[in-house]
Amino acid sequence: MIDIKLVVFDMAGTTVNENNLVYKTVQKVINQEGFSVSLDEVLLYGAGKEKHTAITDVLTACTTNVDIKTIADKAFSNFKVALETAYDEAQISTFSGMEAFFDSLRKHDIKIALNTGYDSKTANKLLEKLNWKVGNQIDALITSDDVVNGRPNPDMIQMAMAKFGITNPAQVLKAGDSEIDIMEGKNSGCAITVGVLSGAQNKEQLEIANPDYILNDVTELEGILFQ
């Protein structure tokens, strides 16, 4: 068995099935400012990032001759309201077999941390909808509010390691549904980085970051970790 002590999983698209609702909301608030960006463009330039950064990067890549900062600030303000409404109304679920997979990890004394480009309010709303609690289904939640530098910087993974007294990143696995998740894991020195096809980006996009594995969904890791 691979000597992993901590797994750090992204939330939306990796452990939480919300059908790209967050990125559809990013697309909506940007286009409300008079643009016509596609969902594919939002996923390409914004997936996995803190959401103000995601909006800024999508605008930078897809528009010209505009005041990006002013538009991004307005769109992000609208985004927070729109996403809260969308999550209140949407059906949010886990992917099939996720909680059993979490149980298996914890039986092997592997800590489970969720990390996310969401702010704390949004991330905790998701946990409430799933009836997940820190100390029960998962061991830690790290959000963009908790660190100075978001993905692909290693801050969130380093914070998760510190919570459990883990000093060697060779005992950590990072998995997510975007290229920037994989970059975050590599920048943290994680032993294993994993891309999953259950969320934002496709195989070709994930391959750019050269993960150790690309899986259909994160529960497939059970066969790799415990073989």
N, C-alpha and C positions, 0 to 999 in steps of 0.2 A: 504494500500500500504506500502511496506517495505521502510523505510527511508534511501534510498541510495542517496548520493549526487554526487558520482563519480564512474564511471566504468572504469576499466583498462583492456583493451583487448590486447592480443597478436595479432601480425600481421599475418604472414604466417600460414595457416592452421586453423585460427580462424576467422579473418575478411577478409583475402586475400586468394583467391583460386589460388595457384601456383603449385598444384599437387606434393608437396614434392620436388620441383626442387632444393631447397637449400640443402637438405639432399642427393639427388642424386649427387649433385656436390661435397659435402663432400666425399661421397663414391668414386667418380671418382678420386679426387686428392690424396686420401689415397692409392687407388689401383695402381695409377701411380707410387707409390714408391715401388712397388713389392709385395703388399699384396692382399688379396682376401676377404676383409670384405664384408658382405652382407648389403643390405639396412636395413633389420630388425635390424642388430647389430648397425648400425648408428643411427637409430631411438631410439633404446633402451638406448644407452649410451650417445647420443649427443643431443637429442631433447630439444629445448628450451634454450640451453646454448649459451653464446657468442661463436663465431665460432672457435676461436683458442682453447678455452677450450674444445669445443665439439670434435675437431680433436684429441687433447691430450687425452681426456678421452676414445675415441674409440680406439686409439692406445694402451693405457694402458690396456684396457679390452681385446683386441683381438690379441695382439702380445706379443712375448717374445724375450728377448735377443737382443733388438734393442735400439738405441739411440733415445728415444722418443722425447726429446726436439728438437734435430736437424731436425728430420723428420717432426715433427709437425710445426716447423717454416717454412720449405720449402713448405710443403703442404698448409699451410695457405696463404703463399704468392701466390702460384698458384691458390688457391681457390678464392681469391679476383678478379683475372683476369678472371677466368673461370665463376664465377657467374655473373659478369658484362656482359660478352658475352651472357650467357644463358638468362639473363633477357632481354637483348636487343632483342633477337630472339623469346622469348616465348610469348604466349598469357596469360596475367595475367588478372584476373577478380575478382570481389567481389563474395561472395556467394549470392544466391538468397535472395532478400528482405533486404539486409544489409543496404542500404541507407535509406530505409523507417523506418527500426528499429532505426537507428541513429536519424532520424527526431523525432521519438516518444520519445526517451530518452531526447532529448533536449527540446521538448515541455513540459516535466515534470521537467525541470530545473536540469537535471542530466548531469554533465560534462562527456565528452568522451575523455579518453587518450588512445593512442596506445603505447604499449611498446614492446621491441624486443631485441633479442640477436644479431641482425644485427648492423653493424656500421651505422653512420649517412648517409653516402653516399648511401649505399644500401637501407636503409629505405626510404630515400627521393626519390630515383629512383622509388621505388614501388608506392609511393604517386603520383608521376608525371604520371606514366602509368595509374593509376586509375582516374586521375584528381581530387584527393582529396587534400584539403588544410586545414591547421590549421586555425581555425576561421570560417570554412565553414562546411564541413562534420564532422570534429573532432575538439577538443579543445586543444589538446596537443599531441606531439610526444616525447617519451623518448627512447633513444637508448643506446646501450652498451657504446658508446663513452661518454655519459653524466655523468657516475657514476664511482666510483672507484671499487665497488663490483657488479658483475652481479648476475643473478639468481643463487641460490634461496635466496640470500640476499635481504633485503627489499628496497635497495637504490632507485631503479627506481620508485617504488610505493610511497615511501616517497617524492621523488622529485615531482611527479605528485600532491600529496596532497598539498605540499607547494605552488605550482603554483596557487592553487585556495583557499588557506587559510583554508584548511580542516585539523583539528588537531585530529579528532576522527576517527580512522580506522574502527570503527563500522558503519561508513557511506560510506564505500568503498566496492565495489565488484570487484573481480579479476576473469577473465576467460581466459582459454588457452587450447591448444591441447596437452600439455605434463605434465607429473608428476611434473616437475620442476616449471611450471607455478603455479600449485596448492600449492606447497611448498612455493613459493615466497609469495603468498597471505596469507598463514597461518603465515609465519614469519613476515609479516607486520601487523598482527592482523585484517585482513579484516573480515567484518561481514559475507560475503558469498564468497566461492570459488567454481568455476565451471570448470569442465572438459568438453571439446567438442570432438566429434568423427569425426570431419570434416577434421582432419589433421594428425599429426604425430603418435599418439599412440592410442592403442585400449582400450576397456573398462577395461580389466583386468589390464593393465599397469596404467591407470589413477586411478583405485580403490586403488592402493598401497598408494597413497597420501591422501586418504579419503576426497575427495571433498564433499561439501554439495549437489551438483547436478552433474550428468553426462548427457549431452544433445546431441542430434544428431548434432545440430548446435547452434550458440550463439543467433540467432534470437528468439529461443524458450524462451529466458529469458523474453520476453515481457509478456507472460502469467503468469510468476511468479512474476515479479516486479509490474505489474499493475492489478493484480487480485482483 
